[in-house]
Amino acid sequence: MLERLAEIEARYQELTDLLSDPGVLANHRKIEEIGRERASLQVVVNLFRAYREKDDALTDARALLEDDDDEMRQLGHDEEQRLAPELEDLEQQLKVALLPKDPADERNVIVEIRSGAGGDEAGLFASDLFRMYQRYAERQSWQVEVLNTSAAHSGGYKEITFELNGQGAFSRLKYESGVHRVQRVPETESQGRVHTSTATVAVLPEVDDIDVEIDWNEVRIDIFHAGGAGGQNVNKVATAVRMTHVPSNIVVICQDERSQAKNRARATSVLRARIYDMERAKRDAEESATRRSQVGSGDRAEKIRTYNFPQDRITDHRVGLTVHNMPRVLDGEIDQLIDAVSADEEARLLADAS
């Protein structure tokens, strides 16, 4: 590990030197490339330097244990007791930092939420989840852009697709994919009975045409009149776009914009993300049978997390974590839930690496 860290530090220094090279400074694209690579190494290099400094201090402290003076030996003992666990913690952080990075981690994301089992309540819950992620994005200073909506009859959403633009968005939200289950008493329930409903969430990394090549001969594009709100434009101009990728049967609909061109651009972006995610899932499944699945059928038995309103309890079933204070969670305070699943995945990767 130390040899690998030394190589990374040497590369980091090489990149730092290049940023002061006049030939590089004249090439803006080269500067951006070098800057991105250097930034990707900086955390590891900083940890390595801190580790090396702490290791040197611990070596000095242990040397004092051989001193003839009692006070110096005691000082060495105290320093060893303080530094040893700190060095162990840094070593663990370095192991995590050296784990293979998901190349999509720093990308923006496209999130799709669909109501599942439970009728009207499922649509309302889909709306709750959208607001939760919207509020979380605001806390992260990410931009939120709704790409497409399909409203449920009694409020909420049958489906909503939106984009979150911000550094590390995919790394934070990728484990939110799956079936979310809610247990609560609907407003229309006169007997006070708790109903169970579900909504499915898919978190897709945003991609461009470099990442995914689409054979447009395999895509059927339909133009139609948008439904829902939109005023006279809905009846006069066909602006909604539906794209069907025939080989995979992936269907994308965008109709929220008044411009057909904008809806087409948005649908293309979502289609690329979904094809990329499909290919990525195939590749990961071939490489490892342990990959977490994305979205299930929406059946009540398939779930990653349960939101129990009567007991004010949210449980993530993948890691067995239970937290309380439902209003705060639905207001976007979900870092504790995200961190727990991320830590569990890191532990699994570390176990595999060892």
Sine and cosine of phi, psi and omega as CSV:
sin_phi,cos_phi,sin_psi,cos_psi,sin_omega,cos_omega
0.00,0.00,-0.66,0.75,-0.04,-1.00
-0.91,0.42,-0.59,0.81,0.05,-1.00
-0.90,0.43,-0.68,0.74,0.02,-1.00
-0.90,0.43,-0.64,0.77,0.01,-1.00
-0.90,0.43,-0.63,0.78,0.03,-1.00
-0.90,0.44,-0.61,0.79,0.04,-1.00
-0.91,0.41,-0.65,0.76,0.01,-1.00
-0.91,0.42,-0.65,0.76,0.02,-1.00
-0.90,0.43,-0.63,0.78,0.02,-1.00
-0.90,0.43,-0.66,0.75,0.03,-1.00
-0.91,0.41,-0.63,0.77,0.02,-1.00
-0.87,0.49,-0.69,0.73,0.00,-1.00
-0.92,0.38,-0.61,0.79,0.05,-1.00
-0.88,0.48,-0.69,0.72,0.01,-1.00
-0.91,0.41,-0.62,0.79,0.04,-1.00
-0.88,0.47,-0.68,0.73,0.02,-1.00
-0.91,0.42,-0.60,0.80,0.00,-1.00
-0.89,0.45,-0.53,0.85,-0.03,-1.00
-0.94,0.35,-0.18,0.98,0.09,-1.00
-0.96,-0.29,0.11,0.99,0.02,-1.00
-0.98,0.17,0.84,-0.54,-0.01,-1.00
-0.82,0.57,-0.59,0.81,0.00,-1.00
-0.91,0.42,-0.58,0.81,0.02,-1.00
-0.97,0.24,-0.63,0.78,-0.05,-1.00
-0.87,0.48,-0.39,0.92,0.00,-1.00
-0.99,0.14,-0.15,0.99,-0.06,-1.00
-0.90,-0.43,0.98,-0.18,-0.09,-1.00
-0.89,0.46,-0.63,0.77,0.00,-1.00
-0.90,0.43,-0.64,0.76,0.01,-1.00
-0.90,0.43,-0.64,0.77,0.03,-1.00
-0.87,0.49,-0.68,0.73,0.00,-1.00
-0.90,0.44,-0.69,0.72,0.00,-1.00
-0.88,0.47,-0.73,0.68,-0.01,-1.00
-0.91,0.42,-0.66,0.75,0.00,-1.00
-0.88,0.47,-0.66,0.75,0.02,-1.00
-0.90,0.43,-0.71,0.70,-0.01,-1.00
-0.90,0.43,-0.67,0.75,0.00,-1.00
-0.89,0.46,-0.68,0.73,0.00,-1.00
-0.89,0.45,-0.57,0.82,-0.01,-1.00
-0.93,0.36,-0.38,0.92,-0.02,-1.00
-0.99,-0.11,-0.24,0.97,-0.19,-0.98
-0.89,0.46,-0.66,0.75,-0.02,-1.00
-0.88,0.48,-0.71,0.71,-0.01,-1.00
-0.90,0.44,-0.69,0.72,-0.02,-1.00
-0.90,0.44,-0.68,0.73,0.02,-1.00
-0.89,0.46,-0.66,0.75,0.04,-1.00
-0.90,0.43,-0.67,0.75,-0.01,-1.00
-0.90,0.44,-0.67,0.74,0.01,-1.00
-0.92,0.40,-0.64,0.77,0.05,-1.00
-0.91,0.41,-0.63,0.78,0.03,-1.00
-0.89,0.45,-0.71,0.70,-0.03,-1.00
-0.90,0.44,-0.66,0.75,0.03,-1.00
-0.90,0.44,-0.68,0.74,0.01,-1.00
-0.93,0.37,-0.60,0.80,0.02,-1.00
-0.91,0.42,-0.65,0.76,0.05,-1.00
-0.89,0.45,-0.67,0.74,0.00,-1.00
-0.90,0.43,-0.62,0.79,0.02,-1.00
-0.93,0.38,-0.62,0.79,0.05,-1.00
-0.88,0.48,-0.68,0.74,0.03,-1.00
-0.90,0.44,-0.65,0.76,-0.01,-1.00
-0.90,0.43,-0.65,0.76,-0.01,-1.00
-0.94,0.34,-0.46,0.89,0.07,-1.00
-0.91,0.42,-0.53,0.85,0.01,-1.00
-0.92,0.39,-0.37,0.93,0.00,-1.00
-0.91,0.42,-0.31,0.95,0.01,-1.00
-0.99,-0.10,0.03,1.00,-0.04,-1.00
-0.94,0.35,0.48,-0.88,0.02,-1.00
-0.97,0.25,-0.38,0.92,-0.06,-1.00
-0.99,0.10,0.76,-0.65,-0.03,-1.00
-0.88,0.47,-0.66,0.75,-0.03,-1.00
-0.90,0.43,-0.63,0.77,0.01,-1.00
-0.93,0.38,-0.63,0.78,0.06,-1.00
-0.89,0.45,-0.64,0.77,0.02,-1.00
-0.91,0.42,-0.65,0.76,0.05,-1.00
-0.87,0.49,-0.70,0.72,0.04,-1.00
-0.88,0.48,-0.65,0.76,0.02,-1.00
-0.90,0.44,-0.72,0.70,-0.01,-1.00
-0.89,0.46,-0.67,0.74,0.00,-1.00
-0.92,0.40,-0.62,0.78,0.03,-1.00
-0.89,0.46,-0.68,0.73,0.00,-1.00
-0.90,0.45,-0.54,0.84,0.00,-1.00
-0.99,0.17,-0.68,0.74,-0.16,-0.99
-0.99,0.15,-0.55,0.83,-0.09,-1.00
-0.85,0.53,-0.77,0.64,0.02,-1.00
-0.92,0.39,-0.52,0.85,0.04,-1.00
-0.91,0.41,-0.65,0.76,0.03,-1.00
-0.92,0.39,-0.63,0.78,0.03,-1.00
-0.89,0.45,-0.64,0.77,0.03,-1.00
-0.91,0.42,-0.67,0.74,0.04,-1.00
-0.90,0.44,-0.61,0.79,0.03,-1.00
-0.89,0.46,-0.66,0.75,0.03,-1.00
-0.90,0.43,-0.67,0.74,0.03,-1.00
-0.88,0.47,-0.61,0.79,0.03,-1.00
-0.92,0.40,-0.64,0.77,0.03,-1.00
-0.87,0.49,-0.68,0.74,0.02,-1.00
-0.91,0.41,-0.68,0.73,-0.03,-1.00
-0.90,0.44,-0.45,0.89,-0.02,-1.00
-1.00,0.03,-0.07,1.00,0.05,-1.00
-0.88,0.47,0.53,-0.85,0.03,-1.00
-0.83,0.56,0.75,-0.66,-0.03,-1.00
-1.00,0.06,0.62,-0.79,0.13,-0.99
-0.95,0.31,0.87,-0.50,-0.05,-1.00
-0.87,0.48,-0.27,0.96,-0.02,-1.00
-1.00,-0.06,-0.05,1.00,-0.15,-0.99
-0.82,0.57,-0.61,0.79,-0.09,-1.00
-1.00,0.03,0.06,1.00,-0.07,-1.00
-0.98,0.17,0.34,-0.94,0.22,-0.98
-0.93,0.37,0.22,-0.98,-0.02,-1.00
-0.78,-0.63,0.44,-0.90,0.20,-0.98
-0.92,-0.39,0.82,-0.58,-0.04,-1.00
-0.92,-0.38,0.75,-0.66,0.06,-1.00
-0.89,-0.45,0.82,-0.57,0.06,-1.00
-0.88,-0.47,0.79,-0.61,0.03,-1.00
-0.80,-0.60,0.65,-0.76,0.09,-1.00
-0.94,0.35,0.60,-0.80,-0.02,-1.00
-0.91,-0.42,-0.79,-0.61,0.00,-1.00
-0.95,0.30,0.60,-0.80,0.10,-1.00
0.85,-0.53,0.04,1.00,0.11,-0.99
0.90,0.44,-0.75,-0.66,-0.07,-1.00
-0.87,0.50,-0.63,0.78,-0.02,-1.00
-0.89,0.46,-0.58,0.82,0.02,-1.00
-0.90,0.44,-0.63,0.77,0.04,-1.00
-0.91,0.42,-0.65,0.76,0.04,-1.00
-0.91,0.41,-0.62,0.79,0.01,-1.00
-0.93,0.38,-0.61,0.79,0.07,-1.00
-0.86,0.52,-0.62,0.78,0.05,-1.00
-0.91,0.41,-0.65,0.76,0.04,-1.00
-0.88,0.48,-0.68,0.73,-0.01,-1.00
-0.91,0.41,-0.64,0.77,0.05,-1.00
-0.86,0.51,-0.72,0.69,0.00,-1.00
-0.89,0.45,-0.61,0.79,0.00,-1.00
-0.87,0.49,-0.73,0.68,0.00,-1.00
-0.95,0.32,-0.55,0.83,0.06,-1.00
-0.89,0.45,-0.71,0.71,0.01,-1.00
-0.93,0.38,-0.60,0.80,0.04,-1.00
-0.89,0.46,-0.69,0.73,0.01,-1.00
-0.88,0.48,-0.65,0.76,0.03,-1.00
-0.88,0.47,-0.62,0.78,0.02,-1.00
-0.92,0.40,-0.46,0.89,0.01,-1.00
-1.00,-0.02,-0.01,1.00,-0.07,-1.00
0.89,0.46,0.57,0.82,0.10,-1.00
-1.00,-0.04,0.44,-0.90,0.07,-1.00
-1.00,0.03,0.64,-0.77,0.01,-1.00
-0.90,-0.44,0.78,-0.63,0.06,-1.00
-0.72,-0.70,0.88,-0.48,0.02,-1.00
-0.97,0.24,0.78,-0.62,-0.03,-1.00
-0.99,-0.14,-0.59,0.80,-0.03,-1.00
-0.31,-0.95,0.60,-0.80,0.06,-1.00
-0.70,-0.72,0.50,-0.86,0.14,-0.99
-0.71,-0.70,0.95,-0.30,-0.13,-0.99
-0.97,0.24,0.58,-0.81,0.12,-0.99
-0.99,0.11,0.39,-0.92,-0.09,-1.00
-0.89,0.45,-0.61,0.79,-0.09,-1.00
-0.98,-0.19,0.36,0.93,-0.05,-1.00
0.97,-0.23,0.26,-0.97,-0.04,-1.00
0.98,0.18,-0.31,-0.95,-0.09,-1.00
-0.76,-0.65,0.68,-0.73,0.28,-0.96
-0.95,0.32,-0.60,0.80,-0.02,-1.00
-0.35,-0.94,0.61,-0.80,0.13,-0.99
-0.58,-0.81,0.71,-0.70,0.03,-1.00
-0.85,-0.52,0.76,-0.65,-0.03,-1.00
-0.56,-0.83,0.33,-0.94,-0.04,-1.00
-0.92,-0.39,0.66,-0.75,0.08,-1.00
-0.88,-0.48,0.87,-0.50,-0.03,-1.00
-0.95,-0.31,0.90,-0.43,0.01,-1.00
-0.01,-1.00,0.46,-0.89,-0.05,-1.00
-0.88,0.48,0.78,-0.62,0.05,-1.00
0.96,0.30,0.32,0.95,-0.06,-1.00
-0.86,0.51,-0.71,0.71,-0.04,-1.00
-0.93,0.37,-0.61,0.79,-0.01,-1.00
-0.89,0.47,-0.52,0.86,-0.02,-1.00
-0.99,0.12,-0.53,0.85,-0.17,-0.99
-0.94,-0.33,-0.06,1.00,-0.14,-0.99
-0.89,0.45,-0.47,0.88,-0.01,-1.00
-1.00,0.05,0.11,0.99,0.10,-0.99
-0.99,0.16,-0.18,0.98,0.00,-1.00
-0.92,0.40,0.70,-0.71,0.04,-1.00
0.63,-0.78,-0.23,-0.97,-0.03,-1.00
-0.99,-0.11,0.82,-0.58,0.05,-1.00
-0.96,-0.26,0.75,-0.66,-0.07,-1.00
-0.92,-0.40,0.66,-0.75,0.04,-1.00
-0.86,-0.51,0.63,-0.77,0.08,-1.00
-0.81,-0.59,0.91,-0.41,0.01,-1.00
-0.32,-0.95,0.18,-0.98,0.01,-1.00
-1.00,-0.06,0.91,-0.42,0.01,-1.00
-0.89,0.45,0.44,-0.90,0.02,-1.00
-0.89,0.46,-0.44,0.90,-0.03,-1.00
-1.00,0.05,-0.01,1.00,-0.05,-1.00
-1.00,0.07,0.95,-0.31,-0.06,-1.00
-0.98,0.19,-0.38,0.93,-0.05,-1.00
-1.00,-0.03,-0.02,1.00,0.03,-1.00
0.96,0.27,0.35,0.94,-0.03,-1.00
-0.99,0.17,0.61,-0.79,0.03,-1.00
-0.99,0.16,0.78,-0.62,0.05,-1.00
-0.96,-0.28,0.50,-0.86,0.04,-1.00
-0.92,-0.38,0.78,-0.63,0.01,-1.00
-0.70,-0.71,0.24,-0.97,0.01,-1.00
-0.68,-0.74,0.36,-0.93,0.18,-0.98
-0.62,-0.79,0.58,-0.81,0.03,-1.00
-0.98,-0.22,0.60,-0.80,0.01,-1.00
-0.83,-0.56,0.74,-0.67,0.13,-0.99
-0.84,-0.55,0.80,-0.60,0.02,-1.00
-0.93,-0.36,0.91,-0.42,-0.11,-0.99
-0.90,-0.44,0.73,-0.68,0.08,-1.00
-0.94,0.34,0.67,-0.75,0.03,-1.00
-0.94,0.33,0.67,-0.74,-0.02,-1.00
-0.75,-0.66,0.22,-0.98,0.07,-1.00
-0.81,-0.58,-0.11,-0.99,-0.11,-0.99
-0.94,0.35,-0.24,0.97,0.05,-1.00
-0.96,0.28,-0.58,0.82,-0.04,-1.00
-0.98,0.19,-0.58,0.81,-0.08,-1.00
-0.73,-0.69,0.85,-0.53,0.11,-0.99
-0.99,-0.12,0.84,-0.54,0.00,-1.00
-0.97,-0.26,0.79,-0.61,0.13,-0.99
-0.99,0.11,0.97,-0.23,-0.11,-0.99
-0.93,0.37,-0.20,0.98,0.13,-0.99
-0.94,0.33,-0.30,0.96,0.00,-1.00
-0.99,-0.15,0.12,0.99,-0.03,-1.00
-0.90,-0.43,0.84,-0.55,0.09,-1.00
-1.00,-0.06,0.81,-0.59,-0.04,-1.00
-0.92,-0.40,0.84,-0.55,0.03,-1.00
-0.89,-0.45,0.67,-0.74,0.05,-1.00
-0.93,-0.38,0.75,-0.66,-0.03,-1.00
-0.52,-0.86,0.10,-1.00,0.00,-1.00
-0.98,0.22,0.73,-0.68,0.00,-1.00
-0.93,0.36,0.53,-0.85,0.07,-1.00
-0.99,-0.16,0.20,-0.98,0.08,-1.00
0.98,0.18,-0.45,-0.89,-0.07,-1.00
-0.90,0.43,0.42,-0.91,0.02,-1.00
0.44,-0.90,-0.07,1.00,0.08,-1.00
0.92,0.39,-0.49,-0.87,-0.07,-1.00
-0.91,0.41,-0.45,0.89,-0.02,-1.00
-0.84,0.54,-0.53,0.85,-0.02,-1.00
-0.87,0.49,-0.66,0.75,-0.10,-1.00
-1.00,0.06,-0.41,0.91,-0.11,-0.99
-1.00,-0.03,-0.61,0.79,-0.15,-0.99
-0.82,-0.58,0.74,-0.68,0.07,-1.00
-0.99,0.11,0.95,-0.31,-0.06,-1.00
-0.88,-0.47,-0.32,0.95,-0.05,-1.00
-0.95,0.30,0.57,-0.82,-0.06,-1.00
-0.82,-0.58,0.76,-0.65,0.12,-0.99
-0.86,-0.52,0.83,-0.56,0.04,-1.00
-0.92,-0.39,0.76,-0.65,0.03,-1.00
-0.86,-0.50,0.90,-0.43,0.07,-1.00
-1.00,0.09,0.97,-0.23,-0.19,-0.98
-0.86,0.52,-0.71,0.70,-0.05,-1.00
-0.87,0.49,-0.59,0.81,-0.05,-1.00
-0.98,-0.22,-0.18,0.98,-0.07,-1.00
0.88,0.47,0.44,0.90,0.11,-0.99
-0.97,0.23,0.77,-0.63,0.00,-1.00
-0.87,-0.50,0.77,-0.64,0.02,-1.00
-0.82,-0.58,0.74,-0.67,0.04,-1.00
-0.83,-0.55,0.75,-0.66,0.12,-0.99
-0.74,-0.67,0.82,-0.57,-0.08,-1.00
-0.60,-0.80,0.06,1.00,-0.10,-1.00
-0.97,0.23,-0.40,0.92,0.02,-1.00
-1.00,0.09,0.48,-0.88,0.04,-1.00
-0.99,0.16,-0.25,0.97,-0.02,-1.00
-0.99,-0.17,0.77,-0.64,0.05,-1.00
-0.89,0.46,-0.60,0.80,-0.01,-1.00
-0.89,0.46,-0.67,0.74,0.01,-1.00
-0.92,0.38,-0.66,0.75,0.05,-1.00
-0.89,0.45,-0.61,0.79,0.02,-1.00
-0.91,0.41,-0.67,0.74,0.01,-1.00
-0.90,0.44,-0.67,0.74,0.00,-1.00
-0.92,0.40,-0.68,0.74,0.01,-1.00
-0.89,0.45,-0.62,0.78,0.03,-1.00
-0.88,0.47,-0.68,0.73,0.01,-1.00
-0.88,0.47,-0.70,0.71,-0.01,-1.00
-0.93,0.38,-0.65,0.76,0.01,-1.00
-0.88,0.47,-0.70,0.71,0.04,-1.00
-0.85,0.53,-0.71,0.70,-0.04,-1.00
-0.89,0.46,-0.65,0.76,-0.05,-1.00
-0.95,0.30,-0.60,0.80,0.07,-1.00
-0.92,0.39,-0.67,0.74,0.04,-1.00
-0.87,0.49,-0.68,0.73,-0.01,-1.00
-0.91,0.41,-0.62,0.79,0.03,-1.00
-0.90,0.44,-0.71,0.70,0.01,-1.00
-0.92,0.39,-0.60,0.80,0.02,-1.00
-0.90,0.43,-0.66,0.75,0.02,-1.00
-0.90,0.44,-0.66,0.75,0.04,-1.00
-0.88,0.48,-0.72,0.69,-0.03,-1.00
-0.89,0.45,-0.71,0.70,-0.01,-1.00
-0.91,0.42,-0.60,0.80,0.00,-1.00
-0.91,0.41,-0.57,0.82,0.04,-1.00
-0.94,0.34,-0.60,0.80,-0.05,-1.00
-0.98,0.19,-0.55,0.84,-0.08,-1.00
-0.46,-0.89,0.77,-0.64,0.02,-1.00
-0.98,0.20,-0.06,1.00,-0.07,-1.00
-1.00,-0.03,-0.02,1.00,-0.05,-1.00
-0.86,0.50,0.69,-0.72,0.05,-1.00
-0.95,0.31,0.68,-0.74,-0.02,-1.00
-0.96,0.26,0.36,-0.93,0.01,-1.00
-0.99,0.14,-1.00,-0.08,-0.11,-0.99
-0.92,-0.38,0.73,-0.69,0.04,-1.00
-1.00,0.05,-0.35,-0.94,-0.07,-1.00
-0.99,0.16,-0.24,0.97,-0.07,-1.00
1.00,-0.07,0.04,1.00,0.05,-1.00
-0.91,0.41,0.51,-0.86,-0.07,-1.00
-0.88,0.48,-0.43,0.90,-0.06,-1.00
-0.97,0.25,-0.36,0.93,-0.02,-1.00
-1.00,-0.09,0.90,-0.44,-0.06,-1.00
-0.43,-0.90,0.53,-0.84,0.15,-0.99
-0.96,-0.29,-0.43,0.90,-0.08,-1.00
-0.48,-0.88,0.59,-0.81,0.04,-1.00
-0.86,-0.51,0.73,-0.68,0.03,-1.00
-0.94,-0.34,0.98,-0.20,-0.06,-1.00
-0.98,-0.18,0.97,-0.25,-0.06,-1.00
-0.93,0.37,-0.72,0.69,-0.04,-1.00
-0.85,0.53,-0.56,0.83,-0.02,-1.00
-0.99,-0.17,0.10,0.99,0.01,-1.00
0.75,0.66,0.80,0.61,-0.15,-0.99
-0.67,-0.74,0.73,-0.68,0.10,-1.00
-0.88,-0.48,0.82,-0.58,-0.04,-1.00
-0.85,-0.53,0.80,-0.60,0.13,-0.99
-1.00,-0.10,0.92,-0.39,-0.15,-0.99
-0.97,0.25,-0.28,0.96,-0.01,-1.00
-0.95,0.30,-0.55,0.84,-0.05,-1.00
-0.86,-0.50,0.00,1.00,0.03,-1.00
0.94,0.34,0.43,0.90,-0.01,-1.00
-1.00,-0.03,0.73,-0.69,0.08,-1.00
-0.85,-0.52,0.77,-0.63,0.07,-1.00
-0.80,-0.60,0.28,-0.96,-0.01,-1.00
-0.85,-0.53,-0.05,-1.00,-0.05,-1.00
0.96,0.28,0.94,0.35,-0.02,-1.00
-0.82,0.57,-0.69,0.72,-0.03,-1.00
-0.85,0.53,-0.64,0.77,-0.02,-1.00
-0.94,0.35,-0.63,0.77,0.02,-1.00
-0.90,0.45,-0.73,0.68,-0.01,-1.00
-0.94,0.33,-0.21,0.98,0.09,-1.00
-1.00,-0.05,0.19,0.98,0.13,-0.99
0.98,-0.21,0.06,1.00,0.02,-1.00
-1.00,0.05,0.98,0.22,-0.11,-0.99
-0.89,-0.45,0.19,0.98,-0.02,-1.00
-0.85,0.52,-0.63,0.78,-0.03,-1.00
-0.88,0.48,-0.66,0.75,0.02,-1.00
-0.93,0.37,-0.69,0.72,0.00,-1.00
-0.90,0.43,-0.71,0.70,-0.04,-1.00
-0.88,0.47,-0.61,0.79,-0.03,-1.00
-0.90,0.43,-0.69,0.73,-0.01,-1.00
-0.95,0.32,-0.62,0.78,0.04,-1.00
-0.89,0.46,-0.68,0.74,0.01,-1.00
-0.90,0.43,-0.62,0.78,0.03,-1.00
-0.90,0.44,-0.65,0.76,0.02,-1.00
-0.92,0.39,-0.65,0.76,0.04,-1.00
-0.88,0.48,-0.67,0.74,0.00,-1.00
-0.89,0.46,-0.63,0.78,0.02,-1.00
-0.91,0.41,-0.67,0.74,0.01,-1.00
-0.91,0.41,-0.63,0.78,0.04,-1.00
-0.90,0.44,-0.65,0.76,0.02,-1.00
-0.90,0.44,-0.66,0.75,0.03,-1.00
-0.90,0.43,-0.64,0.77,-0.04,-1.00
-0.92,0.39,-0.55,0.84,-0.04,-1.00
-0.99,0.14,0.00,0.00,0.00,0.00
